[in-house]
Amino acid sequence: MNKSELIEALASKADLSKVAAGRAVDALLEEIVTAVANGDSVTLVGFGSFKAAPRAAREGKNPKTGAKLSIAATTVPKFSAGAVFKQTVAGKGEATNG
């Protein structure tokens, strides 16, 4: 499912226009990105959590030449799926609205 298909599904299930559903999806994603970029975590109970996680500096290897290279430390976004999400994907539960 791509973003357009997600917007269509949201519009249908929430009885919204596609334009309104698109604005809602864009606003939700923007708020999650902004919060995580500011060091906050975003938790959607049953769905999962988004947070920033530090990644240590490490040594890598150029796949073409095999030459060693240094990869700098950075902060990356991380998503951890919630229990309901995991159970639904595993076929042991049902998705819930809420």
C-alpha atoms as an extended CHARMM CRD file, in Angstrom:
* protein
*
        98  EXT
         1         1  MET       CA              0.0000000000        0.0000000000        0.0000000000  PROA      1               0.0000000000
         2         2  ASN       CA              1.3860000000        3.3940000000       -0.9500000000  PROA      2               0.0000000000
         3         3  LYS       CA              0.4510000000        6.8090000000        0.4420000000  PROA      3               0.0000000000
         4         4  SER       CA             -2.3100000000        7.4080000000       -2.1460000000  PROA      4               0.0000000000
         5         5  GLU       CA             -3.9100000000        4.0490000000       -1.3600000000  PROA      5               0.0000000000
         6         6  LEU       CA             -3.6730000000        4.7910000000        2.3730000000  PROA      6               0.0000000000
         7         7  ILE       CA             -5.4070000000        8.1380000000        1.8490000000  PROA      7               0.0000000000
         8         8  GLU       CA             -8.1730000000        6.4500000000       -0.1720000000  PROA      8               0.0000000000
         9         9  ALA       CA             -8.6970000000        3.8100000000        2.5320000000  PROA      9               0.0000000000
        10        10  LEU       CA             -8.7570000000        6.4510000000        5.2800000000  PROA      10              0.0000000000
        11        11  ALA       CA            -11.2120000000        8.5980000000        3.3280000000  PROA      11              0.0000000000
        12        12  SER       CA            -13.5030000000        5.6130000000        2.8570000000  PROA      12              0.0000000000
        13        13  LYS       CA            -13.3610000000        4.3120000000        6.4440000000  PROA      13              0.0000000000
        14        14  ALA       CA            -13.6200000000        7.7290000000        8.1300000000  PROA      14              0.0000000000
        15        15  ASP       CA            -16.2030000000        9.1450000000        5.6900000000  PROA      15              0.0000000000
        16        16  LEU       CA            -13.8670000000       11.9750000000        4.6510000000  PROA      16              0.0000000000
        17        17  SER       CA            -13.0500000000       13.5160000000        1.3100000000  PROA      17              0.0000000000
        18        18  LYS       CA             -9.7480000000       12.4010000000       -0.1980000000  PROA      18              0.0000000000
        19        19  VAL       CA             -8.4380000000       15.9460000000        0.2400000000  PROA      19              0.0000000000
        20        20  ALA       CA             -9.2960000000       15.9750000000        3.9640000000  PROA      20              0.0000000000
        21        21  ALA       CA             -7.8550000000       12.4900000000        4.4490000000  PROA      21              0.0000000000
        22        22  GLY       CA             -4.6760000000       13.5630000000        2.6370000000  PROA      22              0.0000000000
        23        23  ARG       CA             -4.2960000000       16.5860000000        4.9050000000  PROA      23              0.0000000000
        24        24  ALA       CA             -4.8350000000       14.3650000000        7.9540000000  PROA      24              0.0000000000
        25        25  VAL       CA             -2.1880000000       11.8680000000        6.8470000000  PROA      25              0.0000000000
        26        26  ASP       CA              0.2770000000       14.6590000000        6.0240000000  PROA      26              0.0000000000
        27        27  ALA       CA             -0.3510000000       16.3690000000        9.3830000000  PROA      27              0.0000000000
        28        28  LEU       CA              0.0750000000       13.1010000000       11.2960000000  PROA      28              0.0000000000
        29        29  LEU       CA              3.3490000000       12.2610000000        9.5800000000  PROA      29              0.0000000000
        30        30  GLU       CA              4.6670000000       15.8030000000       10.0170000000  PROA      30              0.0000000000
        31        31  GLU       CA              3.9030000000       15.7420000000       13.7500000000  PROA      31              0.0000000000
        32        32  ILE       CA              5.6000000000       12.3620000000       14.2170000000  PROA      32              0.0000000000
        33        33  VAL       CA              8.7050000000       13.4820000000       12.3090000000  PROA      33              0.0000000000
        34        34  THR       CA              8.8990000000       16.7930000000       14.1950000000  PROA      34              0.0000000000
        35        35  ALA       CA              8.4840000000       15.1510000000       17.6090000000  PROA      35              0.0000000000
        36        36  VAL       CA             11.1170000000       12.4740000000       16.9300000000  PROA      36              0.0000000000
        37        37  ALA       CA             13.5220000000       15.0430000000       15.4420000000  PROA      37              0.0000000000
        38        38  ASN       CA             13.1460000000       17.0500000000       18.6720000000  PROA      38              0.0000000000
        39        39  GLY       CA             14.0910000000       14.0090000000       20.7530000000  PROA      39              0.0000000000
        40        40  ASP       CA             10.5600000000       13.1020000000       21.8750000000  PROA      40              0.0000000000
        41        41  SER       CA              8.9620000000        9.7220000000       21.4150000000  PROA      41              0.0000000000
        42        42  VAL       CA              5.5130000000        9.1820000000       19.9240000000  PROA      42              0.0000000000
        43        43  THR       CA              3.5470000000        6.2380000000       21.2890000000  PROA      43              0.0000000000
        44        44  LEU       CA              0.3270000000        5.0060000000       19.6850000000  PROA      44              0.0000000000
        45        45  VAL       CA             -0.9270000000        2.3410000000       22.0900000000  PROA      45              0.0000000000
        46        46  GLY       CA             -1.4170000000       -0.9780000000       20.3200000000  PROA      46              0.0000000000
        47        47  PHE       CA              0.2560000000        0.2820000000       17.1430000000  PROA      47              0.0000000000
        48        48  GLY       CA              3.7790000000        1.1690000000       18.1900000000  PROA      48              0.0000000000
        49        49  SER       CA              6.3230000000        3.7880000000       19.1660000000  PROA      49              0.0000000000
        50        50  PHE       CA              8.5370000000        6.1120000000       17.1740000000  PROA      50              0.0000000000
        51        51  LYS       CA             11.7150000000        7.4780000000       18.7450000000  PROA      51              0.0000000000
        52        52  ALA       CA             15.2000000000        8.7130000000       17.9870000000  PROA      52              0.0000000000
        53        53  ALA       CA             18.0440000000        6.2820000000       18.6820000000  PROA      53              0.0000000000
        54        54  PRO       CA             21.7680000000        7.0070000000       18.6920000000  PROA      54              0.0000000000
        55        55  ARG       CA             23.9670000000        4.9900000000       16.3720000000  PROA      55              0.0000000000
        56        56  ALA       CA             27.6250000000        4.7320000000       17.3430000000  PROA      56              0.0000000000
        57        57  ALA       CA             30.4930000000        5.4730000000       14.9950000000  PROA      57              0.0000000000
        58        58  ARG       CA             31.7260000000        2.3480000000       13.2920000000  PROA      58              0.0000000000
        59        59  GLU       CA             34.0040000000        1.0670000000       10.6110000000  PROA      59              0.0000000000
        60        60  GLY       CA             32.4660000000        0.0390000000        7.3050000000  PROA      60              0.0000000000
        61        61  LYS       CA             33.6680000000       -1.3960000000        4.0340000000  PROA      61              0.0000000000
        62        62  ASN       CA             33.2140000000       -0.0980000000        0.5000000000  PROA      62              0.0000000000
        63        63  PRO       CA             31.3730000000       -2.9590000000       -1.2600000000  PROA      63              0.0000000000
        64        64  LYS       CA             33.0840000000       -2.2740000000       -4.6010000000  PROA      64              0.0000000000
        65        65  THR       CA             36.6810000000       -1.9000000000       -3.4850000000  PROA      65              0.0000000000
        66        66  GLY       CA             36.6900000000       -3.5480000000       -0.0780000000  PROA      66              0.0000000000
        67        67  ALA       CA             38.4430000000       -0.4730000000        1.3300000000  PROA      67              0.0000000000
        68        68  LYS       CA             37.7180000000        0.2900000000        4.9750000000  PROA      68              0.0000000000
        69        69  LEU       CA             35.9580000000        3.5420000000        5.7450000000  PROA      69              0.0000000000
        70        70  SER       CA             34.8430000000        5.3790000000        8.8500000000  PROA      70              0.0000000000
        71        71  ILE       CA             31.1100000000        5.8840000000        9.4130000000  PROA      71              0.0000000000
        72        72  ALA       CA             30.3020000000        8.7690000000       11.7690000000  PROA      72              0.0000000000
        73        73  ALA       CA             27.9870000000        8.5000000000       14.7680000000  PROA      73              0.0000000000
        74        74  THR       CA             24.4580000000        9.7140000000       14.0770000000  PROA      74              0.0000000000
        75        75  THR       CA             20.8980000000        9.6360000000       15.3430000000  PROA      75              0.0000000000
        76        76  VAL       CA             18.3490000000        7.5620000000       13.4360000000  PROA      76              0.0000000000
        77        77  PRO       CA             14.5690000000        7.1460000000       13.7000000000  PROA      77              0.0000000000
        78        78  LYS       CA             13.3770000000        3.8610000000       15.2010000000  PROA      78              0.0000000000
        79        79  PHE       CA              9.9500000000        2.2160000000       15.1920000000  PROA      79              0.0000000000
        80        80  SER       CA              8.9090000000       -0.5050000000       17.6130000000  PROA      80              0.0000000000
        81        81  ALA       CA              5.6590000000       -2.2950000000       16.7950000000  PROA      81              0.0000000000
        82        82  GLY       CA              3.0660000000       -2.5780000000       19.5680000000  PROA      82              0.0000000000
        83        83  ALA       CA              1.5490000000       -5.8070000000       20.8540000000  PROA      83              0.0000000000
        84        84  VAL       CA             -1.7130000000       -5.5640000000       18.8870000000  PROA      84              0.0000000000
        85        85  PHE       CA              0.1880000000       -4.7970000000       15.6690000000  PROA      85              0.0000000000
        86        86  LYS       CA              2.5330000000       -7.7580000000       16.2060000000  PROA      86              0.0000000000
        87        87  GLN       CA             -0.3270000000      -10.1430000000       17.0030000000  PROA      87              0.0000000000
        88        88  THR       CA             -2.3510000000       -9.0260000000       13.9870000000  PROA      88              0.0000000000
        89        89  VAL       CA              0.5900000000       -9.4660000000       11.6140000000  PROA      89              0.0000000000
        90        90  ALA       CA              1.2890000000      -12.8900000000       13.1210000000  PROA      90              0.0000000000
        91        91  GLY       CA             -2.3520000000      -13.8440000000       12.4720000000  PROA      91              0.0000000000
        92        92  LYS       CA             -3.1700000000      -14.1770000000       16.1600000000  PROA      92              0.0000000000
        93        93  GLY       CA             -5.3710000000      -11.1310000000       16.5860000000  PROA      93              0.0000000000
        94        94  GLU       CA             -7.4960000000       -8.5480000000       14.8620000000  PROA      94              0.0000000000
        95        95  ALA       CA             -6.7560000000       -4.9420000000       14.0180000000  PROA      95              0.0000000000
        96        96  THR       CA             -8.7110000000       -2.5330000000       16.1800000000  PROA      96              0.0000000000
        97        97  ASN       CA            -10.0030000000        0.9440000000       15.5290000000  PROA      97              0.0000000000
        98        98  GLY       CA             -8.5650000000        3.1260000000       18.1920000000  PROA      98              0.0000000000
